[in-house]
Amino acid sequence: MPERHVTVASKVGLHARPAAMLAKAAAEQSVKITIRKQETEPVEAASVLGLMTLGAEHGDQVVLAAEGEGAEEALDRIAELVGSELDG
């Protein structure tokens, strides 16, 4: 299963608007994507509630994972978002 390790760039972490933007982008992918912090269970990246309960703050390292055809490309897209400033 391919994975990407990414540092959360958003100044507010994956809360509110950044979580909504990330969940929307993840839902648009052809594969299910999960995200977790090193010490937590994975949550679906397409779930705003899941992303917010993850508690990922600015500078935290997260692990994205996906499986299936198109997983590599989907992970690249989502990793780019997590590693960018999503604060608008």
PyMOL Python script that loads the backbone (N, CA, C, O; Angstrom):
from pymol import cmd

cmd.read_pdbstr("""\
ATOM      1  N   MET A   1       0.853  -1.174   0.000  1.00  0.00           N
ATOM      2  CA  MET A   1       0.000   0.000   0.000  1.00  0.00           C
ATOM      3  C   MET A   1       0.901   1.239   0.000  1.00  0.00           C
ATOM      4  O   MET A   1       1.711   1.418   0.909  1.00  0.00           O
ATOM      5  N   PRO A   2       0.760   2.088  -1.012  1.00  0.00           N
ATOM      6  CA  PRO A   2       1.591   3.299  -1.055  1.00  0.00           C
ATOM      7  C   PRO A   2       1.229   4.277   0.064  1.00  0.00           C
ATOM      8  O   PRO A   2       0.072   4.389   0.469  1.00  0.00           O
ATOM      9  N   GLU A   3       2.236   4.966   0.541  1.00  0.00           N
ATOM     10  CA  GLU A   3       2.063   5.965   1.596  1.00  0.00           C
ATOM     11  C   GLU A   3       2.847   7.218   1.256  1.00  0.00           C
ATOM     12  O   GLU A   3       3.795   7.183   0.471  1.00  0.00           O
ATOM     13  N   ARG A   4       2.443   8.310   1.851  1.00  0.00           N
ATOM     14  CA  ARG A   4       3.177   9.565   1.783  1.00  0.00           C
ATOM     15  C   ARG A   4       3.266  10.122   3.192  1.00  0.00           C
ATOM     16  O   ARG A   4       2.269  10.163   3.912  1.00  0.00           O
ATOM     17  N   HIS A   5       4.453  10.550   3.585  1.00  0.00           N
ATOM     18  CA  HIS A   5       4.660  11.229   4.867  1.00  0.00           C
ATOM     19  C   HIS A   5       4.754  12.721   4.546  1.00  0.00           C
ATOM     20  O   HIS A   5       5.596  13.151   3.758  1.00  0.00           O
ATOM     21  N   VAL A   6       3.876  13.494   5.170  1.00  0.00           N
ATOM     22  CA  VAL A   6       3.764  14.914   4.844  1.00  0.00           C
ATOM     23  C   VAL A   6       3.678  15.725   6.126  1.00  0.00           C
ATOM     24  O   VAL A   6       3.094  15.277   7.113  1.00  0.00           O
ATOM     25  N   THR A   7       4.256  16.912   6.113  1.00  0.00           N
ATOM     26  CA  THR A   7       4.147  17.836   7.234  1.00  0.00           C
ATOM     27  C   THR A   7       2.992  18.794   6.966  1.00  0.00           C
ATOM     28  O   THR A   7       2.901  19.375   5.885  1.00  0.00           O
ATOM     29  N   VAL A   8       2.115  18.956   7.943  1.00  0.00           N
ATOM     30  CA  VAL A   8       0.961  19.848   7.814  1.00  0.00           C
ATOM     31  C   VAL A   8       1.471  21.289   7.762  1.00  0.00           C
ATOM     32  O   VAL A   8       2.125  21.758   8.693  1.00  0.00           O
ATOM     33  N   ALA A   9       1.166  21.987   6.664  1.00  0.00           N
ATOM     34  CA  ALA A   9       1.661  23.350   6.481  1.00  0.00           C
ATOM     35  C   ALA A   9       0.682  24.413   6.957  1.00  0.00           C
ATOM     36  O   ALA A   9       1.096  25.527   7.281  1.00  0.00           O
ATOM     37  N   SER A  10      -0.601  24.094   7.006  1.00  0.00           N
ATOM     38  CA  SER A  10      -1.599  25.079   7.397  1.00  0.00           C
ATOM     39  C   SER A  10      -1.322  25.600   8.810  1.00  0.00           C
ATOM     40  O   SER A  10      -1.090  24.822   9.735  1.00  0.00           O
ATOM     41  N   LYS A  11      -1.351  26.911   8.959  1.00  0.00           N
ATOM     42  CA  LYS A  11      -1.064  27.528  10.257  1.00  0.00           C
ATOM     43  C   LYS A  11      -2.052  27.114  11.339  1.00  0.00           C
ATOM     44  O   LYS A  11      -1.716  27.134  12.523  1.00  0.00           O
ATOM     45  N   VAL A  12      -3.270  26.738  10.946  1.00  0.00           N
ATOM     46  CA  VAL A  12      -4.282  26.320  11.915  1.00  0.00           C
ATOM     47  C   VAL A  12      -4.430  24.799  11.958  1.00  0.00           C
ATOM     48  O   VAL A  12      -5.353  24.284  12.589  1.00  0.00           O
ATOM     49  N   GLY A  13      -3.544  24.093  11.305  1.00  0.00           N
ATOM     50  CA  GLY A  13      -3.632  22.637  11.252  1.00  0.00           C
ATOM     51  C   GLY A  13      -4.775  22.200  10.361  1.00  0.00           C
ATOM     52  O   GLY A  13      -5.220  22.956   9.499  1.00  0.00           O
ATOM     53  N   LEU A  14      -5.247  20.989  10.564  1.00  0.00           N
ATOM     54  CA  LEU A  14      -6.347  20.469   9.745  1.00  0.00           C
ATOM     55  C   LEU A  14      -7.668  20.681  10.489  1.00  0.00           C
ATOM     56  O   LEU A  14      -8.325  19.725  10.900  1.00  0.00           O
ATOM     57  N   HIS A  15      -8.036  21.935  10.649  1.00  0.00           N
ATOM     58  CA  HIS A  15      -9.262  22.318  11.336  1.00  0.00           C
ATOM     59  C   HIS A  15     -10.130  23.148  10.399  1.00  0.00           C
ATOM     60  O   HIS A  15      -9.616  23.819   9.505  1.00  0.00           O
ATOM     61  N   ALA A  16     -11.426  23.104  10.597  1.00  0.00           N
ATOM     62  CA  ALA A  16     -12.419  23.918   9.895  1.00  0.00           C
ATOM     63  C   ALA A  16     -12.174  23.988   8.394  1.00  0.00           C
ATOM     64  O   ALA A  16     -12.303  22.978   7.703  1.00  0.00           O
ATOM     65  N   ARG A  17     -11.826  25.157   7.880  1.00  0.00           N
ATOM     66  CA  ARG A  17     -11.701  25.344   6.436  1.00  0.00           C
ATOM     67  C   ARG A  17     -10.661  24.414   5.804  1.00  0.00           C
ATOM     68  O   ARG A  17     -10.971  23.784   4.793  1.00  0.00           O
ATOM     69  N   PRO A  18      -9.446  24.295   6.346  1.00  0.00           N
ATOM     70  CA  PRO A  18      -8.495  23.365   5.726  1.00  0.00           C
ATOM     71  C   PRO A  18      -9.006  21.920   5.697  1.00  0.00           C
ATOM     72  O   PRO A  18      -8.778  21.199   4.725  1.00  0.00           O
ATOM     73  N   ALA A  19      -9.691  21.503   6.753  1.00  0.00           N
ATOM     74  CA  ALA A  19     -10.235  20.140   6.790  1.00  0.00           C
ATOM     75  C   ALA A  19     -11.303  19.968   5.715  1.00  0.00           C
ATOM     76  O   ALA A  19     -11.351  18.933   5.049  1.00  0.00           O
ATOM     77  N   ALA A  20     -12.144  20.956   5.543  1.00  0.00           N
ATOM     78  CA  ALA A  20     -13.195  20.886   4.527  1.00  0.00           C
ATOM     79  C   ALA A  20     -12.595  20.836   3.127  1.00  0.00           C
ATOM     80  O   ALA A  20     -13.053  20.069   2.280  1.00  0.00           O
ATOM     81  N   MET A  21     -11.583  21.643   2.884  1.00  0.00           N
ATOM     82  CA  MET A  21     -10.927  21.655   1.573  1.00  0.00           C
ATOM     83  C   MET A  21     -10.256  20.316   1.289  1.00  0.00           C
ATOM     84  O   MET A  21     -10.345  19.791   0.180  1.00  0.00           O
ATOM     85  N   LEU A  22      -9.592  19.775   2.287  1.00  0.00           N
ATOM     86  CA  LEU A  22      -8.903  18.503   2.115  1.00  0.00           C
ATOM     87  C   LEU A  22      -9.898  17.359   1.924  1.00  0.00           C
ATOM     88  O   LEU A  22      -9.688  16.497   1.071  1.00  0.00           O
ATOM     89  N   ALA A  23     -10.974  17.342   2.705  1.00  0.00           N
ATOM     90  CA  ALA A  23     -11.987  16.290   2.590  1.00  0.00           C
ATOM     91  C   ALA A  23     -12.637  16.315   1.209  1.00  0.00           C
ATOM     92  O   ALA A  23     -12.876  15.264   0.614  1.00  0.00           O
ATOM     93  N   LYS A  24     -12.919  17.499   0.707  1.00  0.00           N
ATOM     94  CA  LYS A  24     -13.527  17.624  -0.621  1.00  0.00           C
ATOM     95  C   LYS A  24     -12.588  17.065  -1.681  1.00  0.00           C
ATOM     96  O   LYS A  24     -13.017  16.317  -2.559  1.00  0.00           O
ATOM     97  N   ALA A  25     -11.324  17.421  -1.605  1.00  0.00           N
ATOM     98  CA  ALA A  25     -10.341  16.932  -2.588  1.00  0.00           C
ATOM     99  C   ALA A  25     -10.176  15.419  -2.488  1.00  0.00           C
ATOM    100  O   ALA A  25     -10.060  14.742  -3.510  1.00  0.00           O
ATOM    101  N   ALA A  26     -10.165  14.888  -1.280  1.00  0.00           N
ATOM    102  CA  ALA A  26     -10.014  13.442  -1.092  1.00  0.00           C
ATOM    103  C   ALA A  26     -11.229  12.696  -1.639  1.00  0.00           C
ATOM    104  O   ALA A  26     -11.082  11.624  -2.226  1.00  0.00           O
ATOM    105  N   ALA A  27     -12.424  13.252  -1.454  1.00  0.00           N
ATOM    106  CA  ALA A  27     -13.650  12.622  -1.941  1.00  0.00           C
ATOM    107  C   ALA A  27     -13.689  12.575  -3.465  1.00  0.00           C
ATOM    108  O   ALA A  27     -14.351  11.713  -4.044  1.00  0.00           O
ATOM    109  N   GLU A  28     -12.993  13.486  -4.106  1.00  0.00           N
ATOM    110  CA  GLU A  28     -12.964  13.536  -5.575  1.00  0.00           C
ATOM    111  C   GLU A  28     -12.012  12.508  -6.187  1.00  0.00           C
ATOM    112  O   GLU A  28     -12.018  12.315  -7.403  1.00  0.00           O
ATOM    113  N   GLN A  29     -11.208  11.855  -5.375  1.00  0.00           N
ATOM    114  CA  GLN A  29     -10.257  10.871  -5.889  1.00  0.00           C
ATOM    115  C   GLN A  29     -10.958   9.544  -6.149  1.00  0.00           C
ATOM    116  O   GLN A  29     -12.022   9.270  -5.596  1.00  0.00           O
ATOM    117  N   SER A  30     -10.349   8.731  -6.993  1.00  0.00           N
ATOM    118  CA  SER A  30     -10.960   7.453  -7.381  1.00  0.00           C
ATOM    119  C   SER A  30     -10.685   6.343  -6.370  1.00  0.00           C
ATOM    120  O   SER A  30     -11.203   5.235  -6.514  1.00  0.00           O
ATOM    121  N   VAL A  31      -9.882   6.626  -5.357  1.00  0.00           N
ATOM    122  CA  VAL A  31      -9.547   5.626  -4.337  1.00  0.00           C
ATOM    123  C   VAL A  31      -9.805   6.213  -2.951  1.00  0.00           C
ATOM    124  O   VAL A  31      -9.816   7.430  -2.767  1.00  0.00           O
ATOM    125  N   LYS A  32     -10.011   5.328  -1.988  1.00  0.00           N
ATOM    126  CA  LYS A  32     -10.185   5.754  -0.601  1.00  0.00           C
ATOM    127  C   LYS A  32      -8.805   6.097  -0.037  1.00  0.00           C
ATOM    128  O   LYS A  32      -7.858   5.320  -0.160  1.00  0.00           O
ATOM    129  N   ILE A  33      -8.710   7.268   0.580  1.00  0.00           N
ATOM    130  CA  ILE A  33      -7.454   7.731   1.166  1.00  0.00           C
ATOM    131  C   ILE A  33      -7.639   7.840   2.668  1.00  0.00           C
ATOM    132  O   ILE A  33      -8.640   8.375   3.145  1.00  0.00           O
ATOM    133  N   THR A  34      -6.666   7.329   3.408  1.00  0.00           N
ATOM    134  CA  THR A  34      -6.681   7.479   4.859  1.00  0.00           C
ATOM    135  C   THR A  34      -5.528   8.371   5.278  1.00  0.00           C
ATOM    136  O   THR A  34      -4.541   8.527   4.560  1.00  0.00           O
ATOM    137  N   ILE A  35      -5.679   8.949   6.457  1.00  0.00           N
ATOM    138  CA  ILE A  35      -4.648   9.827   7.013  1.00  0.00           C
ATOM    139  C   ILE A  35      -4.538   9.527   8.505  1.00  0.00           C
ATOM    140  O   ILE A  35      -5.534   9.255   9.175  1.00  0.00           O
ATOM    141  N   ARG A  36      -3.316   9.582   9.006  1.00  0.00           N
ATOM    142  CA  ARG A  36      -3.110   9.360  10.435  1.00  0.00           C
ATOM    143  C   ARG A  36      -1.872  10.114  10.883  1.00  0.00           C
ATOM    144  O   ARG A  36      -0.967  10.400  10.099  1.00  0.00           O
ATOM    145  N   LYS A  37      -1.863  10.427  12.175  1.00  0.00           N
ATOM    146  CA  LYS A  37      -0.627  10.889  12.790  1.00  0.00           C
ATOM    147  C   LYS A  37       0.084   9.634  13.254  1.00  0.00           C
ATOM    148  O   LYS A  37      -0.539   8.577  13.362  1.00  0.00           O
ATOM    149  N   GLN A  38       1.362   9.726  13.527  1.00  0.00           N
ATOM    150  CA  GLN A  38       2.165   8.555  13.865  1.00  0.00           C
ATOM    151  C   GLN A  38       1.549   7.712  14.973  1.00  0.00           C
ATOM    152  O   GLN A  38       1.613   6.484  14.915  1.00  0.00           O
ATOM    153  N   GLU A  39       0.961   8.336  15.967  1.00  0.00           N
ATOM    154  CA  GLU A  39       0.484   7.605  17.138  1.00  0.00           C
ATOM    155  C   GLU A  39      -1.024   7.351  17.127  1.00  0.00           C
ATOM    156  O   GLU A  39      -1.572   6.946  18.152  1.00  0.00           O
ATOM    157  N   THR A  40      -1.705   7.573  16.018  1.00  0.00           N
ATOM    158  CA  THR A  40      -3.156   7.420  15.980  1.00  0.00           C
ATOM    159  C   THR A  40      -3.601   6.399  14.942  1.00  0.00           C
ATOM    160  O   THR A  40      -2.829   5.985  14.077  1.00  0.00           O
ATOM    161  N   GLU A  41      -4.860   6.005  15.052  1.00  0.00           N
ATOM    162  CA  GLU A  41      -5.481   5.143  14.048  1.00  0.00           C
ATOM    163  C   GLU A  41      -5.824   6.001  12.829  1.00  0.00           C
ATOM    164  O   GLU A  41      -6.104   7.191  12.973  1.00  0.00           O
ATOM    165  N   PRO A  42      -5.806   5.411  11.634  1.00  0.00           N
ATOM    166  CA  PRO A  42      -6.145   6.194  10.444  1.00  0.00           C
ATOM    167  C   PRO A  42      -7.624   6.568  10.393  1.00  0.00           C
ATOM    168  O   PRO A  42      -8.482   5.842  10.895  1.00  0.00           O
ATOM    169  N   VAL A  43      -7.902   7.713   9.776  1.00  0.00           N
ATOM    170  CA  VAL A  43      -9.265   8.157   9.515  1.00  0.00           C
ATOM    171  C   VAL A  43      -9.386   8.399   8.009  1.00  0.00           C
ATOM    172  O   VAL A  43      -8.386   8.573   7.314  1.00  0.00           O
ATOM    173  N   GLU A  44     -10.613   8.406   7.526  1.00  0.00           N
ATOM    174  CA  GLU A  44     -10.824   8.679   6.108  1.00  0.00           C
ATOM    175  C   GLU A  44     -10.534  10.149   5.823  1.00  0.00           C
ATOM    176  O   GLU A  44     -11.043  11.037   6.506  1.00  0.00           O
ATOM    177  N   ALA A  45      -9.715  10.392   4.811  1.00  0.00           N
ATOM    178  CA  ALA A  45      -9.369  11.759   4.454  1.00  0.00           C
ATOM    179  C   ALA A  45     -10.562  12.507   3.870  1.00  0.00           C
ATOM    180  O   ALA A  45     -10.555  13.738   3.844  1.00  0.00           O
ATOM    181  N   ALA A  46     -11.579  11.801   3.403  1.00  0.00           N
ATOM    182  CA  ALA A  46     -12.768  12.435   2.839  1.00  0.00           C
ATOM    183  C   ALA A  46     -13.776  12.836   3.914  1.00  0.00           C
ATOM    184  O   ALA A  46     -14.852  13.335   3.585  1.00  0.00           O
ATOM    185  N   SER A  47     -13.454  12.632   5.180  1.00  0.00           N
ATOM    186  CA  SER A  47     -14.360  12.952   6.280  1.00  0.00           C
ATOM    187  C   SER A  47     -13.871  14.178   7.045  1.00  0.00           C
ATOM    188  O   SER A  47     -12.819  14.140   7.683  1.00  0.00           O
ATOM    189  N   VAL A  48     -14.635  15.257   6.977  1.00  0.00           N
ATOM    190  CA  VAL A  48     -14.261  16.473   7.711  1.00  0.00           C
ATOM    191  C   VAL A  48     -14.177  16.169   9.206  1.00  0.00           C
ATOM    192  O   VAL A  48     -13.221  16.569   9.870  1.00  0.00           O
ATOM    193  N   LEU A  49     -15.171  15.466   9.730  1.00  0.00           N
ATOM    194  CA  LEU A  49     -15.171  15.128  11.149  1.00  0.00           C
ATOM    195  C   LEU A  49     -13.951  14.279  11.507  1.00  0.00           C
ATOM    196  O   LEU A  49     -13.304  14.518  12.527  1.00  0.00           O
ATOM    197  N   GLY A  50     -13.638  13.294  10.672  1.00  0.00           N
ATOM    198  CA  GLY A  50     -12.463  12.461  10.911  1.00  0.00           C
ATOM    199  C   GLY A  50     -11.187  13.281  10.934  1.00  0.00           C
ATOM    200  O   GLY A  50     -10.332  13.086  11.797  1.00  0.00           O
ATOM    201  N   LEU A  51     -11.058  14.197   9.988  1.00  0.00           N
ATOM    202  CA  LEU A  51      -9.866  15.048   9.929  1.00  0.00           C
ATOM    203  C   LEU A  51      -9.752  15.928  11.173  1.00  0.00           C
ATOM    204  O   LEU A  51      -8.660  16.115  11.709  1.00  0.00           O
ATOM    205  N   MET A  52     -10.867  16.458  11.620  1.00  0.00           N
ATOM    206  CA  MET A  52     -10.826  17.334  12.793  1.00  0.00           C
ATOM    207  C   MET A  52     -10.527  16.553  14.067  1.00  0.00           C
ATOM    208  O   MET A  52      -9.849  17.069  14.956  1.00  0.00           O
ATOM    209  N   THR A  53     -11.021  15.317  14.174  1.00  0.00           N
ATOM    210  CA  THR A  53     -10.733  14.518  15.368  1.00  0.00           C
ATOM    211  C   THR A  53      -9.293  14.030  15.376  1.00  0.00           C
ATOM    212  O   THR A  53      -8.770  13.656  16.426  1.00  0.00           O
ATOM    213  N   LEU A  54      -8.656  14.030  14.224  1.00  0.00           N
ATOM    214  CA  LEU A  54      -7.252  13.645  14.145  1.00  0.00           C
ATOM    215  C   LEU A  54      -6.382  14.603  14.974  1.00  0.00           C
ATOM    216  O   LEU A  54      -5.374  14.197  15.551  1.00  0.00           O
ATOM    217  N   GLY A  55      -6.783  15.861  15.022  1.00  0.00           N
ATOM    218  CA  GLY A  55      -6.046  16.840  15.816  1.00  0.00           C
ATOM    219  C   GLY A  55      -4.693  17.209  15.243  1.00  0.00           C
ATOM    220  O   GLY A  55      -3.770  17.531  15.991  1.00  0.00           O
ATOM    221  N   ALA A  56      -4.563  17.166  13.929  1.00  0.00           N
ATOM    222  CA  ALA A  56      -3.283  17.497  13.292  1.00  0.00           C
ATOM    223  C   ALA A  56      -3.063  19.009  13.310  1.00  0.00           C
ATOM    224  O   ALA A  56      -3.871  19.777  12.786  1.00  0.00           O
ATOM    225  N   GLU A  57      -1.966  19.413  13.918  1.00  0.00           N
ATOM    226  CA  GLU A  57      -1.608  20.824  14.042  1.00  0.00           C
ATOM    227  C   GLU A  57      -0.511  21.194  13.050  1.00  0.00           C
ATOM    228  O   GLU A  57       0.115  20.326  12.442  1.00  0.00           O
ATOM    229  N   HIS A  58      -0.291  22.489  12.900  1.00  0.00           N
ATOM    230  CA  HIS A  58       0.783  22.991  12.042  1.00  0.00           C
ATOM    231  C   HIS A  58       2.112  22.332  12.436  1.00  0.00           C
ATOM    232  O   HIS A  58       2.488  22.334  13.608  1.00  0.00           O
ATOM    233  N   GLY A  59       2.805  21.779  11.467  1.00  0.00           N
ATOM    234  CA  GLY A  59       4.101  21.154  11.717  1.00  0.00           C
ATOM    235  C   GLY A  59       4.043  19.676  12.056  1.00  0.00           C
ATOM    236  O   GLY A  59       5.078  19.012  12.090  1.00  0.00           O
ATOM    237  N   ASP A  60       2.837  19.142  12.310  1.00  0.00           N
ATOM    238  CA  ASP A  60       2.719  17.709  12.592  1.00  0.00           C
ATOM    239  C   ASP A  60       3.007  16.890  11.335  1.00  0.00           C
ATOM    240  O   ASP A  60       2.697  17.308  10.220  1.00  0.00           O
ATOM    241  N   GLN A  61       3.592  15.741  11.534  1.00  0.00           N
ATOM    242  CA  GLN A  61       3.829  14.789  10.457  1.00  0.00           C
ATOM    243  C   GLN A  61       2.609  13.867  10.371  1.00  0.00           C
ATOM    244  O   GLN A  61       2.179  13.310  11.381  1.00  0.00           O
ATOM    245  N   VAL A  62       2.052  13.705   9.167  1.00  0.00           N
ATOM    246  CA  VAL A  62       0.940  12.784   8.956  1.00  0.00           C
ATOM    247  C   VAL A  62       1.316  11.783   7.879  1.00  0.00           C
ATOM    248  O   VAL A  62       2.207  12.022   7.064  1.00  0.00           O
ATOM    249  N   VAL A  63       0.617  10.656   7.896  1.00  0.00           N
ATOM    250  CA  VAL A  63       0.856   9.602   6.907  1.00  0.00           C
ATOM    251  C   VAL A  63      -0.427   9.401   6.119  1.00  0.00           C
ATOM    252  O   VAL A  63      -1.477   9.091   6.682  1.00  0.00           O
ATOM    253  N   LEU A  64      -0.327   9.583   4.804  1.00  0.00           N
ATOM    254  CA  LEU A  64      -1.436   9.341   3.889  1.00  0.00           C
ATOM    255  C   LEU A  64      -1.252   7.965   3.276  1.00  0.00           C
ATOM    256  O   LEU A  64      -0.126   7.576   2.963  1.00  0.00           O
ATOM    257  N   ALA A  65      -2.331   7.224   3.099  1.00  0.00           N
ATOM    258  CA  ALA A  65      -2.248   5.902   2.482  1.00  0.00           C
ATOM    259  C   ALA A  65      -3.463   5.683   1.594  1.00  0.00           C
ATOM    260  O   ALA A  65      -4.546   6.206   1.857  1.00  0.00           O
ATOM    261  N   ALA A  66      -3.266   4.903   0.541  1.00  0.00           N
ATOM    262  CA  ALA A  66      -4.358   4.542  -0.368  1.00  0.00           C
ATOM    263  C   ALA A  66      -3.981   3.242  -1.051  1.00  0.00           C
ATOM    264  O   ALA A  66      -2.812   2.861  -1.105  1.00  0.00           O
ATOM    265  N   GLU A  67      -4.997   2.570  -1.572  1.00  0.00           N
ATOM    266  CA  GLU A  67      -4.754   1.315  -2.251  1.00  0.00           C
ATOM    267  C   GLU A  67      -5.644   1.246  -3.479  1.00  0.00           C
ATOM    268  O   GLU A  67      -6.784   1.712  -3.458  1.00  0.00           O
ATOM    269  N   GLY A  68      -5.124   0.669  -4.538  1.00  0.00           N
ATOM    270  CA  GLY A  68      -5.914   0.489  -5.747  1.00  0.00           C
ATOM    271  C   GLY A  68      -5.331   1.253  -6.910  1.00  0.00           C
ATOM    272  O   GLY A  68      -4.337   1.970  -6.795  1.00  0.00           O
ATOM    273  N   GLU A  69      -5.990   1.070  -8.033  1.00  0.00           N
ATOM    274  CA  GLU A  69      -5.542   1.735  -9.255  1.00  0.00           C
ATOM    275  C   GLU A  69      -5.701   3.243  -9.112  1.00  0.00           C
ATOM    276  O   GLU A  69      -6.778   3.732  -8.773  1.00  0.00           O
ATOM    277  N   GLY A  70      -4.633   3.968  -9.371  1.00  0.00           N
ATOM    278  CA  GLY A  70      -4.642   5.420  -9.240  1.00  0.00           C
ATOM    279  C   GLY A  70      -4.226   5.914  -7.868  1.00  0.00           C
ATOM    280  O   GLY A  70      -4.269   7.116  -7.609  1.00  0.00           O
ATOM    281  N   ALA A  71      -3.820   5.001  -6.974  1.00  0.00           N
ATOM    282  CA  ALA A  71      -3.459   5.396  -5.608  1.00  0.00           C
ATOM    283  C   ALA A  71      -2.275   6.359  -5.580  1.00  0.00           C
ATOM    284  O   ALA A  71      -2.299   7.350  -4.849  1.00  0.00           O
ATOM    285  N   GLU A  72      -1.255   6.078  -6.360  1.00  0.00           N
ATOM    286  CA  GLU A  72      -0.052   6.930  -6.349  1.00  0.00           C
ATOM    287  C   GLU A  72      -0.398   8.368  -6.735  1.00  0.00           C
ATOM    288  O   GLU A  72       0.027   9.314  -6.072  1.00  0.00           O
ATOM    289  N   GLU A  73      -1.165   8.523  -7.803  1.00  0.00           N
ATOM    290  CA  GLU A  73      -1.534   9.853  -8.275  1.00  0.00           C
ATOM    291  C   GLU A  73      -2.428  10.570  -7.267  1.00  0.00           C
ATOM    292  O   GLU A  73      -2.262  11.764  -7.016  1.00  0.00           O
ATOM    293  N   ALA A  74      -3.371   9.833  -6.696  1.00  0.00           N
ATOM    294  CA  ALA A  74      -4.264  10.429  -5.697  1.00  0.00           C
ATOM    295  C   ALA A  74      -3.471  10.888  -4.477  1.00  0.00           C
ATOM    296  O   ALA A  74      -3.704  11.980  -3.959  1.00  0.00           O
ATOM    297  N   LEU A  75      -2.544  10.064  -4.023  1.00  0.00           N
ATOM    298  CA  LEU A  75      -1.729  10.437  -2.861  1.00  0.00           C
ATOM    299  C   LEU A  75      -0.880  11.657  -3.163  1.00  0.00           C
ATOM    300  O   LEU A  75      -0.713  12.522  -2.303  1.00  0.00           O
ATOM    301  N   ASP A  76      -0.339  11.740  -4.375  1.00  0.00           N
ATOM    302  CA  ASP A  76       0.452  12.911  -4.749  1.00  0.00           C
ATOM    303  C   ASP A  76      -0.388  14.184  -4.641  1.00  0.00           C
ATOM    304  O   ASP A  76       0.074  15.195  -4.112  1.00  0.00           O
ATOM    305  N   ARG A  77      -1.624  14.131  -5.146  1.00  0.00           N
ATOM    306  CA  ARG A  77      -2.508  15.308  -5.106  1.00  0.00           C
ATOM    307  C   ARG A  77      -2.832  15.721  -3.674  1.00  0.00           C
ATOM    308  O   ARG A  77      -2.758  16.900  -3.329  1.00  0.00           O
ATOM    309  N   ILE A  78      -3.190  14.749  -2.847  1.00  0.00           N
ATOM    310  CA  ILE A  78      -3.576  15.061  -1.471  1.00  0.00           C
ATOM    311  C   ILE A  78      -2.361  15.484  -0.641  1.00  0.00           C
ATOM    312  O   ILE A  78      -2.465  16.379   0.197  1.00  0.00           O
ATOM    313  N   ALA A  79      -1.222  14.850  -0.869  1.00  0.00           N
ATOM    314  CA  ALA A  79       0.004  15.233  -0.158  1.00  0.00           C
ATOM    315  C   ALA A  79       0.378  16.677  -0.478  1.00  0.00           C
ATOM    316  O   ALA A  79       0.841  17.412   0.394  1.00  0.00           O
ATOM    317  N   GLU A  80       0.178  17.074  -1.714  1.00  0.00           N
ATOM    318  CA  GLU A  80       0.473  18.456  -2.099  1.00  0.00           C
ATOM    319  C   GLU A  80      -0.416  19.438  -1.338  1.00  0.00           C
ATOM    320  O   GLU A  80       0.041  20.498  -0.913  1.00  0.00           O
ATOM    321  N   LEU A  81      -1.694  19.076  -1.170  1.00  0.00           N
ATOM    322  CA  LEU A  81      -2.603  19.937  -0.411  1.00  0.00           C
ATOM    323  C   LEU A  81      -2.212  20.027   1.056  1.00  0.00           C
ATOM    324  O   LEU A  81      -2.162  21.121   1.618  1.00  0.00           O
ATOM    325  N   VAL A  82      -1.935  18.892   1.679  1.00  0.00           N
ATOM    326  CA  VAL A  82      -1.555  18.879   3.098  1.00  0.00           C
ATOM    327  C   VAL A  82      -0.286  19.698   3.315  1.00  0.00           C
ATOM    328  O   VAL A  82      -0.144  20.370   4.337  1.00  0.00           O
ATOM    329  N   GLY A  83       0.620  19.642   2.370  1.00  0.00           N
ATOM    330  CA  GLY A  83       1.882  20.362   2.481  1.00  0.00           C
ATOM    331  C   GLY A  83       1.819  21.799   2.039  1.00  0.00           C
ATOM    332  O   GLY A  83       2.846  22.475   1.985  1.00  0.00           O
ATOM    333  N   SER A  84       0.610  22.293   1.713  1.00  0.00           N
ATOM    334  CA  SER A  84       0.474  23.687   1.287  1.00  0.00           C
ATOM    335  C   SER A  84      -0.312  24.486   2.311  1.00  0.00           C
ATOM    336  O   SER A  84      -0.917  23.924   3.224  1.00  0.00           O
ATOM    337  N   GLU A  85      -0.297  25.781   2.153  1.00  0.00           N
ATOM    338  CA  GLU A  85      -1.004  26.686   3.050  1.00  0.00           C
ATOM    339  C   GLU A  85      -2.478  26.708   2.649  1.00  0.00           C
ATOM    340  O   GLU A  85      -2.836  27.364   1.672  1.00  0.00           O
ATOM    341  N   LEU A  86      -3.327  26.012   3.375  1.00  0.00           N
ATOM    342  CA  LEU A  86      -4.746  25.885   3.043  1.00  0.00           C
ATOM    343  C   LEU A  86      -5.624  26.934   3.740  1.00  0.00           C
ATOM    344  O   LEU A  86      -6.848  26.804   3.755  1.00  0.00           O
ATOM    345  N   ASP A  87      -5.027  27.935   4.297  1.00  0.00           N
ATOM    346  CA  ASP A  87      -5.781  28.895   5.089  1.00  0.00           C
ATOM    347  C   ASP A  87      -6.526  29.932   4.254  1.00  0.00           C
ATOM    348  O   ASP A  87      -7.196  30.810   4.796  1.00  0.00           O
ATOM    349  N   GLY A  88      -6.405  29.823   2.938  1.00  0.00           N
ATOM    350  CA  GLY A  88      -7.151  30.748   2.075  1.00  0.00           C
ATOM    351  C   GLY A  88      -6.357  31.919   1.817  1.00  0.00           C
ATOM    352  O   GLY A  88      -6.802  32.823   1.110  1.00  0.00           O
TER     353      GLY A  88
END
""", "prot")
cmd.dss("prot")
cmd.show_as("cartoon", "prot")
cmd.util.cbc("prot")
cmd.orient("prot")
